[in-house]
Amino acid sequence: MNKKYKKLIASIILDVIGFFTIIPLDIVWAPISGYLMTKMYKGNKGKIAGIVSFLEEIIPFADIIPTFTIMWLYTYVFDKEKNSKDDEIVIEA
């Protein structure tokens, strides 16, 4: 299985975990969620997504937003710059 699809499966699992955490557990899950997001997606995009993930988990009843899956879609489907780089064929001399 391709690395990006393993990341998709992990994203869906983490979104399900976030969805089913009850309000008192969100205090623990929110920083873990933010941290995992920054580790899964590097750079400034990952940092911003980590903050969004933290806020989404800490705000009551916002857990229905699938932040990890949205970030996966952004990274592998909608980010044209990254996708074009991944599709390039590099021939080294």
N, C-alpha and C positions, 0 to 999 in steps of 0.2 A: 504494500500500500504506500502511496506517495506521502511524503512528509506533510504536504499542505492539507491532505485529507485527514491525516492523523490529528492535525491541529484543529480541523473542523469538528471532528468527533469530540476532542477535548473541550472545545468551545461550547458545544451543545451540552455536554455533561456539566460544565461549570455553570452555565446558564440555568440548568435544571436545579442544581444545588442552590443557587441564589434564589430561584423562584420559591423553593420549598423551605427556606429558612424563615423562622418566625421572628417577629420584631426583636425580642431580646437577643437572639443569636445574631442578628444583623450587625450588632456592635462588634462582634468578633469576626464575622464573615466579611464585612466591608473592607477593612485593611488588607485582609488576605486576598480578596478579590482584586483590589487595586495592585497589590504586589505581583500577583500572578499575571495580570494583564501586562505589566511592564516587562516581565520576563519572557512572555510569549511573543510580544511585538516590541522590537528594539527601537531606539531612537526617540525623537520628539513625539512621533505619532503614538508610540507605546506609552510615553509619559502622560500625554494628554488623555489617552484612552484609560489609563490607570486612574486618573483623577475622576473621569466620568464614571468609571465602574464603581469607584469608592462612593461617590455621591449617589449613584443610582441605588446602591445597596443600603446606604445609611438613611435615605429618605423613605419614610413609611409608604408602602403600597406602590412604590416605583419598581419593585422587583420583577414586574412582568416584562420589562424591557430586556431583550436578549443582547446585552452589551457585547459579550464575547463573540457571538455569532455575527453581529453587525460589524464588528471590527474585522472579523475574518472576511466577510463579504467586501468590505472596503479595501482590504489589503489585496485580496486575490481576484476580485471581480471588477470593482469599480475604479481602482487606482491605475489609470492607463499608463502612467510613467513607469511604474514598477513592472506592470505586465509586459510592456514593450521591452524592458531590459531583460526580463526572464526569457523572452522569446528569441533574443538575439543569439546567433550562433557565432562563437568566438573561435577563430582558427589561429593557433599560435605557431610561429615559425620556428 
